[in-house]
């Protein structure tokens, strides 16, 4: 669910209706804190039925994606090293 949030932010195509359709009403419970934080710090705004990133939000999204790929790369390197031993 958080991955879908991140990808939706990256694509600038994050709708409450789409998340509700995919996850039911529990997405508000599971992602409510993240969405509230993003709105509170001015990274995201809710327009109509879509969440839209602000310029600050696009920067945060970029940093989150960078960290995701960095962690993925580190994990991959550890797996390669452990398989080689």
URMO-V362854 format. One record per backbone hydrogen bond with DSSP energy under -0.5 kcal/mol. NH is the residue of the N-H (numbers start at 0). CO is the residue of the C=O. If there is no record, write none. Layout:
NH | CO
NH | CO
This chain:
4 | 0
5 | 1
6 | 2
7 | 3
8 | 4
9 | 5
10 | 6
11 | 7
12 | 7
13 | 50
14 | 12
15 | 48
16 | 48
18 | 14
19 | 15
20 | 16
21 | 17
22 | 18
23 | 19
25 | 22
26 | 23
27 | 24
28 | 24
29 | 25
30 | 26
31 | 27
34 | 30
35 | 31
36 | 32
37 | 33
38 | 34
39 | 35
40 | 36
41 | 38
42 | 37
43 | 37
44 | 51
46 | 44
46 | 49
47 | 45
49 | 46
50 | 13
51 | 44
53 | 42
57 | 53
58 | 54
59 | 55
60 | 56
61 | 57
62 | 58
63 | 59
64 | 60
65 | 61
66 | 62
67 | 63
68 | 64
69 | 65
70 | 66
71 | 67
72 | 68
73 | 69
74 | 70
75 | 71
76 | 72
77 | 73
78 | 74
79 | 75
80 | 76
81 | 77
82 | 78
83 | 79
84 | 80
